[in-house]
Amino acid sequence: MRENYAYQVARVRVRELGLMNNQDIEQLMPCRSHEECMRTLRDKGWGTGNEKTAEEVLSAESAKTWDFIHELLDDLSDFDVLLYP
């Protein structure tokens, strides 16, 4: 169990590097169009590349996040509260 925990923590730490930071926000601020903003997000690795709207990008990122959590944990019952609308 302890080795598994260390692996899980390391995986999460690596994924943290892909989170948006101040520099990423600064790149989004001067975008003049929706397309330019979407291109910037895709360049950052957000979405799957097929999305046309911000809602679709967020939905794809949410799906990626849940897939990642499923990889690390067998019992997701602690996360049930996050699934309520």
N, C-alpha and C positions, 0 to 999 in steps of 0.2 A: 504494500500500500504506500509506503513512504517513497519508493522509487517512482511510482505512478504519480504521486503528488508533485514531486520535483519536475517530472516531465510536463505535467499540466501547467505548472507555474511558468516554466520556460516557454511553452507554446503561447501562453497568454502574453508574456513579456514581448515576444517577437511580434505578435499581432498588434500590440500597442504602438509599435513604430509606424503602422499604417493609419493611425488615427489622424484626424485633421488637427493641425496646430495653428498658431498665429500666422505663420508664413503662408499657409494654405488659404486662410481666410483673407489675408492681404492680397493674394492672387485673385480671389473671387470678387473682391470689392470693385475693381475697375472694369469688370466685364460689362459690356454695353448691351449685350443681347442674351436671350435665353440660350441660343445655340453656343455662344462663346462660353457661357457658364457651364453648360453640359459638357463641352469639350474639355474644359479645365478639370471637371470632376472625373471624366473618363481617363484623362491623363494621370490623375492621382490614383486610379485603379478602382474607382467606385463603379458599381453596377457591373453588368456583363457585356456592355457595349451595344446592346440592342434597344435600350430604353430611349424613349423620346421625351418623356416628361420627368420632372423632379420627383413626382410621386412614384413613378416606376423605378427610379434609381433607389429611392429610399426603401421600397418594397424588396428590391433585389438585395440591398445591403442587409436588410432585416433577415431575409432568407439565408444569406451567407452566415450571419451571426448565429442563427439557430442551428444551422448545420455544424458550425464549429463547436457549439456547446454540446450537441449530440455526440460529436467525436470524442469529447473529453469525459462525459458523464454518462453513466448508465441510468441513473434515477434522476429524472427531471422534475419531480414533484415539488421541489423547493421553488421552482420557477413558474409554477402554475399561476400565481398571482399576477405575473407580468403578461399573461395571455388574456386577461379579462379586458373587454372593451372599455 
